[in-house]
């Protein structure tokens, strides 16, 4: 494990045991915002502009799962997935749809964290 991740994991593990129960929901919302922000950093930087070829890209289930940090089986079971489509009987996932989904999740997580902290 990289040094920064190792140090953070150790500090987090030690701190979790000391958090008062009533503060756990706020911490969980904050961690969710951080997780979504880290996922977004893994996406290619576009400076607000997406190339047409990238926006129209259709990903395989393995590519989409890797990009989202999910298992392929979970994506198979997501029947109401907004970026999922069938092409020739095979599942494909819209690259631009995944980007929008991640952005929307970030906004929802930020609102949720704000609700818990206010």
Secondary structure, DSSP 8 states (H G I E B T S, - for coil): --HHHHHHHHHHHHHHTTS-GGGHHHHHHHHHHHHHHHHHHHS---TT---HHHHT-EE-HHHHHHHHT--HHHHHH-TT-TTEEEETTEEEEEHHHHHHHHHHHHHHHHHHHHHHH-
